[in-house]
Amino acid sequence: MLPRQGRPLPRRHDPGAGDQRRVARRGGRALARPSRRPGTGGRGAAVSGEGAAPLDLLVVGAGPTGINLGAEARRAGLSVLLVDRGPLVAALVGYPLDMRFFTTADKLEIAGIPFPVTDEKPSRNQAIAYYQGVVRAFGVPLALHEEVTAIEPQPDGTLRVRSRRGDAAAERRARAVAVATGYFGNPLRLGVQGEELPWVHARYREPWGHWGDSVVVIGGGNSGAETALDLWRHGARVTLVHRGPAPKATVKYWVRPDLENRIAEGSIAACFSAAVERFEPGAVVVRTPAEVRRIPADAAYVLIGYEPETALLERAGVRVDPATLVPEFDPATCETNVPGLYVAGTIQAGGETHRIFIENSREDGPRVVGHLVRRAGNRDCRPESVRRS
């Protein structure tokens, strides 16, 4: 069971009853104790201006990595706030409604909180509820539906963070900022004529509205393969279009034969080695080595991957490789070339989005918070996972 809000913060260790009340110091300045409640961060009282005490850590992004950072900061007694332009765990909210992870629940756990499920593979809904529970357990302050527009290093070593919620602008100061925005918010586009048409989608949610429809799925990776199968199983006439000669080698080992068998028997049509030229009313026009084809379509899904948005980092002064989109950072601490500005989670992988995911980025939270605490000179309140490293 997850601890209910209002109970003492969960700990991996118990160095003393006063641990959460300790004041860490950086350069002789006291680090503020957290005081905001979950969900109140972006409304009124959470907005700090000139003269207000800076936060110890402001996290851009409220996905699993951001929540992990917030939980570890709370455990260490640091003031923290998570700011996200969407809802909590927006990527998971945007997943297909019936999606299941292809990893076990223990590999999705963060901050030492168990993820108890009876199913072998947890569902999207179970994961959303789990991460909400972690936020409640640690009382992580949130400012949701608020977009960070600028991170500006200041002469005194702090960072000024500008954000906007609707027509209202906000400004906060922080001693450190961690960007954990991932990549799911930025799907790749084809950049062809007609892609803006209302029946052309960059995300897939559910099949029910497509019974009897002709649907073109563009993309030969996991998303394209699973979407094509799901649509076919729920009564759609599906054509899979992919620029390669076959589905990608990275398609899950239990999905690939299912897709190949459906293609072989003619249940799902396939158009390989094909490039989409344009979308036009009622059809997708593709070019193959042999011909230009017009594929009838009531709907189309462009599922060709994602890439991180790096403009926010670059405007702040972070060096980003233009070819790979990988930001410059120290793997031991996650700090970028801009002092006090960190990157955590999948954004570290740049365009190679298959390299980093929840399972292998869970230590980024302890790394960042451990570095902040060590820099502040108070080793007693380091998270246990950092203490062991």
C-alpha positions as CSV (number, residue, x, y, z in Angstrom):
1,M,0.0,0.0,0.0
2,L,1.2,3.5,-0.7
3,P,1.4,5.8,2.3
4,R,-1.4,8.3,2.4
5,Q,-0.9,12.0,2.2
6,G,-0.1,13.4,5.6
7,R,2.0,10.5,6.9
8,P,5.7,10.9,7.4
9,L,7.8,10.8,4.2
10,P,9.0,7.4,3.2
11,R,12.7,6.7,3.8
12,R,15.3,4.3,2.7
13,H,17.2,5.1,5.9
14,D,16.5,6.7,9.3
15,P,19.5,8.8,10.3
16,G,17.5,10.6,12.9
17,A,14.1,12.1,13.6
18,G,15.2,15.6,12.7
19,D,16.5,14.7,9.3
20,Q,13.7,16.4,7.3
21,R,14.1,19.5,9.4
22,R,17.9,19.9,8.9
23,V,19.0,22.9,7.0
24,A,21.6,22.2,4.3
25,R,23.9,25.0,3.3
26,R,25.5,26.0,0.1
27,G,28.1,28.6,0.3
28,G,26.7,29.7,3.7
29,R,23.1,30.2,2.4
30,A,20.4,28.1,3.9
31,L,18.5,25.8,1.6
32,A,14.8,26.3,2.0
33,R,12.5,23.6,3.4
34,P,9.7,22.5,1.1
35,S,6.3,23.8,2.0
36,R,4.0,23.4,-1.0
37,R,1.3,20.8,-1.2
38,P,0.8,18.6,-4.3
39,G,-1.1,20.2,-7.0
40,T,-0.8,23.8,-5.7
41,G,2.5,24.8,-7.2
42,G,1.3,26.8,-10.2
43,R,-1.5,28.8,-8.6
44,G,-0.8,32.0,-6.8
45,A,1.2,31.3,-3.7
46,A,3.8,29.2,-5.6
47,V,4.8,32.0,-7.9
48,S,8.0,33.6,-6.6
49,G,9.3,36.9,-7.7
50,E,12.4,39.1,-7.0
51,G,13.3,38.9,-3.4
52,A,11.6,35.5,-2.7
53,A,13.8,32.7,-1.5
54,P,14.9,30.5,-4.4
55,L,13.9,26.9,-4.6
56,D,16.6,24.4,-4.0
57,L,15.4,22.5,-7.2
58,L,12.9,23.2,-9.9
59,V,12.1,20.3,-12.1
60,V,10.8,20.8,-15.7
61,G,8.6,17.8,-16.4
62,A,6.3,15.8,-14.2
63,G,6.7,12.3,-15.7
64,P,8.2,9.3,-13.9
65,T,11.7,10.9,-14.0
66,G,10.5,14.2,-12.7
67,I,8.5,12.6,-10.0
68,N,11.5,10.6,-9.0
69,L,13.6,13.8,-8.7
70,G,10.9,15.4,-6.7
71,A,10.6,12.5,-4.3
72,E,14.3,12.3,-3.8
73,A,14.5,16.0,-3.2
74,R,11.7,15.8,-0.6
75,R,13.5,12.9,1.1
76,A,16.6,15.0,1.3
77,G,14.8,17.9,2.8
78,L,15.1,20.2,-0.2
79,S,12.5,22.6,-1.5
80,V,11.3,21.5,-4.9
81,L,8.6,22.1,-7.5
82,L,7.7,20.2,-10.6
83,V,6.4,22.3,-13.5
84,D,4.8,20.6,-16.5
85,R,2.9,22.0,-19.5
86,G,0.5,19.1,-19.3
87,P,-1.0,16.8,-16.7
88,L,0.9,14.5,-14.4
89,V,2.7,11.7,-16.3
90,A,1.4,13.3,-19.6
91,A,3.2,10.6,-21.7
92,L,1.4,7.8,-20.0
93,V,-1.9,9.7,-20.2
94,G,-1.3,9.9,-24.0
95,Y,-0.6,6.2,-24.4
96,P,-3.2,3.9,-26.0
97,L,-5.9,3.3,-23.5
98,D,-5.5,-0.5,-23.2
99,M,-1.7,-0.5,-23.5
100,R,0.4,-2.7,-21.3
101,F,4.1,-2.2,-20.6
102,F,6.4,-4.9,-21.9
103,T,8.4,-4.8,-18.6
104,T,7.6,-5.9,-15.1
105,A,6.2,-3.6,-12.4
106,D,9.4,-3.8,-10.3
107,K,11.4,-2.1,-13.1
108,L,9.0,0.8,-13.2
109,E,9.3,1.5,-9.5
110,I,10.9,4.8,-8.3
111,A,11.9,6.3,-5.0
112,G,11.7,3.0,-3.1
113,I,7.9,2.8,-3.4
114,P,6.7,-0.7,-4.3
115,F,4.5,-1.1,-7.4
116,P,2.2,-4.1,-6.3
117,V,0.2,-5.5,-9.2
118,T,-1.0,-9.1,-9.8
119,D,-0.6,-8.9,-13.5
120,E,2.8,-9.9,-15.1
121,K,2.9,-6.7,-17.1
122,P,1.3,-3.5,-15.6
123,S,-1.2,-1.6,-17.6
124,R,-1.2,2.1,-18.5
125,N,-3.9,2.8,-15.9
126,Q,-2.0,1.0,-13.2
127,A,1.1,2.9,-13.9
128,I,-0.7,6.2,-13.9
129,A,-2.2,5.4,-10.5
130,Y,1.2,4.2,-9.1
131,Y,3.0,7.4,-10.0
132,Q,0.1,9.5,-8.6
133,G,0.6,7.5,-5.4
134,V,4.3,8.4,-5.3
135,V,3.5,12.1,-5.6
136,R,1.0,11.8,-2.7
137,A,3.4,9.7,-0.6
138,F,6.1,12.3,-0.7
139,G,3.9,15.4,-1.0
140,V,5.7,16.5,-4.1
141,P,4.6,20.1,-5.1
142,L,3.3,20.5,-8.6
143,A,2.6,23.2,-11.1
144,L,0.7,21.4,-13.9
145,H,-0.6,22.8,-17.2
146,E,2.1,25.5,-17.0
147,E,4.8,25.7,-19.7
148,V,8.4,26.7,-18.9
149,T,9.5,29.2,-21.6
150,A,13.0,30.2,-20.4
151,I,15.7,29.2,-18.0
152,E,18.2,32.1,-17.4
153,P,21.4,31.8,-15.4
154,Q,21.8,34.7,-13.0
155,P,25.0,36.5,-11.8
156,D,24.4,35.2,-8.2
157,G,24.5,31.5,-9.4
158,T,20.8,30.9,-9.3
159,L,18.6,30.3,-12.3
160,R,15.5,32.3,-13.2
161,V,12.7,30.2,-14.7
162,R,10.0,31.9,-16.7
163,S,6.7,30.1,-17.3
164,R,3.2,30.7,-18.6
165,R,-0.2,29.2,-17.8
166,G,-2.7,30.6,-20.3
167,D,-2.4,34.3,-20.3
168,A,-0.7,34.4,-16.9
169,A,3.1,34.6,-16.7
170,A,5.1,33.4,-13.7
171,E,8.7,33.7,-12.7
172,R,10.7,31.7,-10.1
173,R,14.2,31.4,-9.0
174,A,16.0,28.2,-8.2
175,R,19.5,27.2,-7.1
176,A,19.2,24.2,-9.5
177,V,17.0,23.2,-12.4
178,A,16.6,19.7,-13.8
179,V,15.0,19.3,-17.2
180,A,13.2,15.9,-17.4
181,T,10.9,16.5,-20.3
182,G,11.5,13.3,-22.2
183,Y,10.5,13.1,-25.9
184,F,6.9,11.8,-26.0
185,G,5.5,15.3,-26.3
186,N,7.3,15.8,-29.7
187,P,6.2,13.2,-32.3
188,L,8.1,13.2,-35.6
189,R,6.2,14.4,-38.6
190,L,6.6,13.6,-42.3
191,G,6.5,17.2,-43.4
192,V,4.3,16.5,-46.5
193,Q,1.3,18.1,-48.0
194,G,-2.0,17.4,-46.2
195,E,-0.5,16.2,-42.9
196,E,-2.5,18.8,-41.1
197,L,-5.8,17.3,-42.2
198,P,-8.1,16.4,-39.3
199,W,-8.1,12.6,-40.1
200,V,-4.3,12.4,-40.0
201,H,-3.1,11.7,-36.5
202,A,0.3,11.6,-34.8
203,R,-0.9,9.5,-31.8
204,Y,-3.0,6.4,-31.5
205,R,-5.5,6.0,-28.6
206,E,-8.1,3.3,-29.3
207,P,-9.6,1.4,-32.2
208,W,-13.4,1.7,-31.5
209,G,-14.0,4.7,-33.9
210,H,-12.5,2.9,-36.9
211,W,-14.7,-0.2,-37.2
212,G,-15.3,-0.7,-41.0
213,D,-12.9,2.1,-41.9
214,S,-9.9,2.0,-44.2
215,V,-7.0,3.1,-42.1
216,V,-3.4,3.7,-43.2
217,V,-0.7,3.2,-40.5
218,I,2.6,4.8,-41.4
219,G,5.7,3.4,-39.5
220,G,7.2,0.0,-39.2
221,G,8.4,0.1,-35.6
222,N,6.6,-1.1,-32.4
223,S,4.0,1.7,-32.4
224,G,3.1,1.1,-36.1
225,A,3.0,-2.7,-35.7
226,E,0.9,-2.8,-32.6
227,T,-1.5,-0.1,-33.9
228,A,-2.0,-2.0,-37.2
229,L,-2.8,-5.2,-35.3
230,D,-5.1,-3.5,-32.8
231,L,-7.1,-1.8,-35.6
232,W,-7.4,-5.0,-37.6
233,R,-8.6,-6.9,-34.6
234,H,-11.3,-4.4,-34.1
235,G,-12.8,-4.4,-37.6
236,A,-10.7,-1.8,-39.6
237,R,-9.2,-2.4,-43.0
238,V,-5.6,-1.7,-42.4
239,T,-2.7,-0.9,-44.7
240,L,0.8,-0.6,-43.2
241,V,3.2,1.8,-44.9
242,H,6.9,1.7,-44.1
243,R,10.0,3.1,-45.8
244,G,12.0,0.0,-45.1
245,P,11.8,-3.4,-46.9
246,A,10.2,-5.1,-43.8
247,P,9.1,-4.2,-40.2
248,K,11.9,-2.9,-38.1
249,A,14.2,-5.4,-36.4
250,T,13.4,-3.6,-33.1
251,V,9.7,-4.7,-33.1
252,K,9.0,-6.8,-30.0
253,Y,9.7,-10.5,-30.6
254,W,6.1,-11.5,-29.8
255,V,4.6,-8.8,-32.0
256,R,6.7,-9.3,-35.1
257,P,5.5,-12.8,-36.0
258,D,1.9,-11.8,-35.4
259,L,2.2,-8.9,-37.8
260,E,4.1,-10.9,-40.4
261,N,1.5,-13.7,-40.3
262,R,-1.4,-11.2,-40.8
263,I,0.5,-9.6,-43.7
264,A,1.2,-13.1,-45.3
265,E,-2.4,-14.2,-45.1
266,G,-3.7,-10.9,-46.5
267,S,-5.5,-9.7,-43.4
268,I,-3.3,-6.6,-43.2
269,A,-2.1,-5.0,-46.5
270,A,1.6,-3.8,-46.5
271,C,3.4,-1.3,-48.6
272,F,7.1,-1.5,-47.9
273,S,10.0,0.6,-49.3
274,A,7.4,3.3,-49.6
275,A,7.6,7.1,-49.0
276,V,4.4,9.1,-48.3
277,E,4.2,11.9,-50.9
278,R,1.0,13.6,-49.7
279,F,-2.3,13.2,-48.0
280,E,-5.4,14.2,-50.0
281,P,-9.1,13.9,-49.4
282,G,-9.9,10.2,-49.0
283,A,-6.4,8.9,-49.7
284,V,-2.7,8.6,-48.9
285,V,-0.4,8.9,-51.9
286,V,2.8,6.9,-51.6
287,R,5.8,6.4,-53.9
288,T,7.5,2.9,-54.2
289,P,10.4,2.0,-56.4
290,A,7.9,0.6,-58.9
291,E,5.0,3.1,-58.8
292,V,3.0,5.9,-57.2
293,R,0.0,4.4,-55.3
294,R,-3.1,6.0,-54.0
295,I,-4.3,4.2,-51.0
296,P,-7.9,4.9,-49.9
297,A,-8.1,6.1,-46.3
298,D,-10.7,7.3,-43.9
299,A,-7.9,7.8,-41.3
300,A,-4.2,7.7,-41.1
301,Y,-1.7,7.4,-38.2
302,V,1.8,8.7,-38.6
303,L,3.8,6.7,-36.0
304,I,7.4,7.2,-37.0
305,G,8.9,8.0,-33.6
306,Y,9.7,11.0,-31.4
307,E,12.6,13.3,-30.7
308,P,13.3,15.6,-27.7
309,E,12.7,19.3,-27.7
310,T,16.1,20.9,-27.0
311,A,15.3,24.6,-27.7
312,L,14.8,25.3,-24.0
313,L,18.2,23.9,-23.1
314,E,19.9,25.6,-26.0
315,R,18.5,29.0,-25.1
316,A,19.8,28.4,-21.5
317,G,23.3,27.9,-22.9
318,V,23.5,24.1,-22.9
319,R,25.6,22.7,-25.7
320,V,23.6,20.2,-27.8
321,D,25.0,18.0,-30.6
322,P,23.1,19.1,-33.7
323,A,23.4,15.7,-35.3
324,T,22.3,13.5,-32.3
325,L,20.4,16.1,-30.2
326,V,22.4,14.8,-27.2
327,P,23.0,17.6,-24.6
328,E,26.4,17.9,-23.0
329,F,26.3,16.6,-19.4
330,D,28.3,14.7,-16.8
331,P,26.9,11.2,-16.6
332,A,28.0,11.0,-12.9
333,T,25.9,13.9,-11.8
334,C,23.6,14.7,-14.8
335,E,24.8,18.4,-14.7
336,T,25.2,20.1,-18.1
337,N,27.9,22.6,-19.1
338,V,25.6,25.3,-17.5
339,P,26.3,25.2,-13.7
340,G,23.2,24.2,-11.8
341,L,21.3,23.0,-14.8
342,Y,20.7,19.3,-15.1
343,V,19.2,16.8,-17.6
344,A,17.5,13.6,-16.4
345,G,15.8,10.7,-18.0
346,T,15.2,10.1,-21.7
347,I,16.2,13.6,-22.8
348,Q,19.8,12.5,-22.3
349,A,19.6,10.2,-25.2
350,G,18.8,12.9,-27.8
351,G,17.4,11.4,-31.0
352,E,18.4,7.8,-29.9
353,T,15.2,7.4,-28.0
354,H,15.5,3.6,-27.8
355,R,18.6,3.9,-25.5
356,I,17.0,5.3,-22.3
357,F,13.7,4.6,-20.7
358,I,12.2,4.4,-17.2
359,E,14.0,1.2,-16.2
360,N,17.5,2.4,-16.8
361,S,17.2,6.1,-15.8
362,R,15.8,5.6,-12.3
363,E,19.1,6.5,-10.7
364,D,19.1,10.0,-12.2
365,G,17.0,11.3,-9.4
366,P,19.4,10.2,-6.7
367,R,22.4,11.4,-8.8
368,V,21.0,14.9,-9.2
369,V,19.8,15.3,-5.6
370,G,23.0,13.7,-4.2
371,H,25.1,16.1,-6.2
372,L,23.1,19.1,-4.9
373,V,23.4,17.9,-1.3
374,R,27.1,17.2,-1.6
375,R,27.6,20.6,-3.1
376,A,25.7,22.1,-0.3
377,G,28.1,20.4,2.2
378,N,25.5,18.4,4.2
379,R,26.3,14.7,3.6
380,D,24.0,13.5,6.4
381,C,20.8,14.0,4.4
382,R,22.0,12.3,1.2
383,P,19.5,9.8,-0.2
384,E,20.4,6.2,0.7
385,S,20.8,5.2,-3.0
386,V,23.4,7.9,-3.4
387,R,25.1,7.0,-0.1
388,R,25.7,3.5,-1.4
389,S,27.1,4.6,-4.8
